Amino acid sequence: MRGLSHELDCIIYLLRSGENYIMVDAGVGLDNELILRNIDEEGIERDRIKYLLITHSHSDHAGGARFFQEELGLEVITTEAEARLMESGSDEELGLLATRGIVYPSDYQYKHCKPDRVLVDGEEIRLGDKVIKVIEVPSHSPGSACFLVKDERALFSGDVVFHNGTIGLGNWPGCSLAAYRENIHKLGGLGVEKLFPGHFLVVLRDGQKHIDMAIENLKKPWVPPAWQHLHPHY
């Protein structure tokens, strides 16, 4: 998805929750004002956005988190492993040594952010009128979070799994095929209808089918289809 914000941003979602909104992921932090303009053009009052869920600490998802925490007063929420990386991770731990000058500009600097709330795997939280379950899936990063909106059977999967069972396997510290194989089963049997990944196509029907494809691919004896093979520059 291109054109809604900076070209290096992941897909940034706004989820309505009663009278307020939840933002899912924050983009790379290179054109935060464009995101704010999009919000304004949709007629959404900025002070109604209360929470920021971060799927993982990589720059395209969390580089803008500090801006929105400070500018809009959002409560930043993620898992413990990703919170540590967001607050004090080194460029190597954040995958920037492998991607700066290739994916990100050579002078890109990550803006560290201390999350306000840390979640544990399986925890359920109520944000407005939504009950959201965090499913921690170490794989693409050490503590990658998928957020399940229970009443809507909607899963925000970050970079763990995409349309057609593609996974976010990359060659940087903290990303592990072994971890994928050990943890992907957590996404089985959820009955997901809508799949909202961090990149590429959104699935509005039978989302679980695409997740199950990834689960099955990871049982096979060869490296499963992975997004960097198909889209080397996102």
C-alpha positions in Angstrom: 0.0 0.0 0.0 1.6 3.3 -1.1 0.6 6.9 -1.1 -1.1 7.3 2.2 2.1 8.1 4.1 5.8 8.0 3.7 6.9 5.3 1.2 8.9 3.5 3.9 6.0 3.3 6.4 4.3 0.0 7.1 0.5 0.1 6.8 -0.7 2.2 9.7 -4.2 1.4 10.9 -6.8 3.3 12.9 -9.3 1.2 14.7 -12.5 2.8 16.1 -13.2 1.8 19.6 -16.4 3.4 21.0 -15.9 7.1 20.9 -12.1 6.8 20.6 -9.5 5.2 18.3 -6.6 2.9 18.5 -3.6 3.3 16.2 -1.7 0.2 15.1 1.9 0.8 14.3 3.5 4.2 13.8 5.5 4.2 10.6 9.2 5.1 10.1 9.0 8.6 11.6 10.1 10.5 8.4 6.8 12.2 7.6 4.6 12.1 10.7 2.8 15.3 9.6 1.4 13.5 6.6 -0.2 10.9 8.9 -1.7 13.7 11.0 -3.1 15.3 7.8 -4.7 12.0 6.8 -6.3 11.8 10.2 -7.6 15.4 9.9 -8.9 14.8 6.4 -10.9 11.8 7.7 -12.6 14.2 10.2 -11.1 12.3 13.2 -10.3 14.6 16.1 -6.8 13.9 17.1 -7.6 13.8 20.8 -9.9 10.8 20.2 -6.9 8.7 19.4 -5.8 7.2 22.7 -3.7 4.1 22.2 -0.8 3.0 20.0 -0.3 -0.7 19.6 3.2 -1.6 18.3 3.5 -5.0 16.6 7.3 -4.9 16.7 10.3 -2.5 17.1 11.6 -2.3 13.5 11.9 1.2 12.1 9.0 1.1 9.6 6.6 0.2 12.4 8.0 1.9 15.5 10.2 4.8 14.3 7.4 7.2 14.6 6.2 6.0 18.0 7.9 8.7 20.1 6.4 11.4 18.0 2.9 10.2 18.5 3.5 9.5 22.2 4.6 13.1 22.6 2.4 14.9 20.1 -0.9 13.1 20.7 -0.2 11.7 24.2 -0.9 8.2 23.0 -0.4 5.3 25.4 2.2 3.1 23.6 1.7 -0.6 24.1 3.8 -3.6 23.0 5.4 -6.8 24.3 8.3 -6.9 26.7 11.0 -7.9 24.2 9.9 -5.2 21.7 9.6 -2.6 24.5 13.3 -3.1 25.4 14.3 -2.8 21.8 12.2 0.3 21.3 13.7 2.0 24.4 17.3 1.1 24.0 18.0 -1.4 21.2 21.2 -1.0 19.2 21.2 -0.5 15.5 22.3 -4.1 15.1 19.5 -5.4 17.3 17.0 -3.2 15.5 18.1 -4.6 12.1 19.4 -1.2 11.0 22.9 -2.4 10.3 21.5 -4.8 7.7 19.0 -2.3 6.2 20.4 1.2 6.5 21.4 2.4 3.0 19.5 -0.4 1.4 15.9 0.0 2.7 16.3 3.1 4.9 18.3 6.2 4.0 22.0 6.1 4.9 21.5 8.9 7.5 18.4 7.5 9.1 18.4 7.6 12.9 16.0 5.6 15.0 14.1 7.6 17.6 13.9 5.4 20.7 10.7 5.4 22.7 9.8 4.0 26.1 6.4 2.2 25.8 3.9 3.0 28.5 2.5 -0.5 28.9 4.1 -3.9 28.4 1.9 -7.0 27.6 2.6 -10.7 28.1 1.7 -13.4 25.6 -2.0 -14.3 25.9 -3.0 -11.2 27.8 -6.3 -9.6 27.0 -6.9 -5.9 27.4 -9.9 -3.7 27.0 -9.3 -0.5 25.0 -12.5 1.4 24.8 -15.1 -1.1 23.7 -12.7 -3.5 22.1 -11.2 -6.6 23.8 -7.8 -7.2 22.3 -5.7 -10.3 22.9 -1.9 -10.1 22.4 -0.4 -13.2 20.8 3.4 -13.0 21.0 5.0 -14.8 18.1 8.8 -14.6 18.3 9.9 -15.0 14.6 10.3 -11.9 12.5 11.6 -10.2 15.6 12.2 -11.4 19.2 8.8 -10.4 20.6 6.6 -9.8 17.5 3.0 -9.2 18.6 -0.1 -10.1 16.7 -3.2 -8.3 18.0 -6.5 -10.2 17.9 -9.7 -8.1 18.1 -11.9 -10.8 19.5 -15.4 -9.6 18.7 -14.5 -8.9 15.1 -12.2 -11.9 14.4 -9.7 -9.5 13.1 -5.9 -10.0 13.4 -3.3 -7.3 13.1 -0.3 -9.5 12.2 2.5 -7.0 11.8 5.3 -8.7 9.8 4.7 -12.2 11.1 2.4 -13.4 8.3 0.9 -12.0 5.1 -1.6 -12.8 2.4 -1.2 -16.2 0.8 0.8 -17.6 3.8 4.0 -15.6 3.1 6.1 -14.9 6.2 8.4 -12.1 7.3 11.7 -14.1 7.3 14.7 -11.9 7.0 18.5 -12.0 7.5 19.0 -9.8 10.5 19.5 -10.3 14.2 16.4 -11.4 16.1 14.7 -13.0 13.0 14.8 -16.8 13.1 13.3 -19.6 11.1 13.6 -21.8 14.1 11.6 -19.3 16.2 9.0 -19.2 13.4 8.7 -23.0 13.5 8.3 -23.0 17.3 5.8 -20.3 17.5 3.6 -20.0 14.4 1.2 -22.6 15.8 -0.1 -19.9 18.2 -2.0 -18.4 15.3 -3.8 -21.7 14.5 -7.5 -22.2 15.3 -8.3 -18.5 15.9 -11.1 -18.3 13.3 -9.6 -15.1 11.9 -11.9 -13.5 9.3 -10.0 -10.3 8.6 -6.2 -10.3 8.3 -4.5 -6.9 8.6 -0.8 -7.3 8.0 2.0 -4.7 8.1 2.5 -4.7 4.3 0.9 -5.8 1.1 -2.7 -7.0 0.7 -5.4 -6.8 3.4 -7.7 -9.9 3.7 -11.3 -9.2 4.5 -12.7 -12.8 4.3 -11.3 -16.2 5.3 -8.1 -14.7 6.8 -7.4 -17.9 8.8 -6.9 -19.7 5.5 -3.8 -17.6 4.8 -2.5 -18.0 8.3 -3.0 -21.8 8.0 -1.0 -21.8 4.8 2.0 -20.3 6.7 1.6 -22.8 9.5 1.6 -25.7 7.0 4.6 -24.3 5.0 6.6 -24.1 8.2 6.2 -27.9 8.7 7.8 -28.7 5.4 11.5 -29.5 4.9 12.3 -26.4 2.8 12.4 -22.7 3.5 8.9 -21.3 3.2 7.8 -18.4 0.9 9.1 -15.3 2.5 8.4 -11.6 1.7 12.0 -10.6 1.1 12.2 -13.1 -1.7 9.2 -11.7 -3.4 9.7 -8.0 -2.6 13.4 -7.3 -1.9 12.7 -3.5 -1.4 9.3 -3.9 0.3 
